[in-house]
Amino acid sequence: MALVVLAIGLCGPMLAGCDSAQGAVAGVLVGIGGPAPGGPYPYRGLITVAGSSGSYHASAGANGRFRIAVPPGTYHVTGASGHFEGPTGCDGGLVNVRAGQQTSVTVACEFP
């Protein structure tokens, strides 16, 4: 019974609407660098989480925060924002997602 309660706890508040086979990627889209003070500044934008099971998309709100449910696996997390048009794009790197768990990431848009 304790194991069932633990699984519900992981999927309940953290991963609303998920089943125990899902995980999630959550974090913030930010701008860093450029003129002083250099950030980080939260950005509204679009997040893409791409892996062997497909590509998933979520919106980052005005506070830069996002969360997206995905199957377990390894994903490359990227972002796009109307606030940023740099040559490098917005990147969060690779993340590993496990069933019933949330993986945190910062997606950074780096100004030169």
ZIRA-V498793 format. One record per run of one state. SS is the DSSP state (h for helix, s for strand, l for the rest). FROM is the first residue (numbers start at 0). TO is the last residue. Records with the same first field share a line. If there is no record, write none. Layout:
SS = FROM-TO  FROM-TO
This chain:
l = 0-0  11-20  33-37  42-43  51-52  60-63  71-71  80-88  97-100  111-111
h = 1-10
s = 21-32  38-41  44-50  53-59  64-70  72-79  89-96  101-110
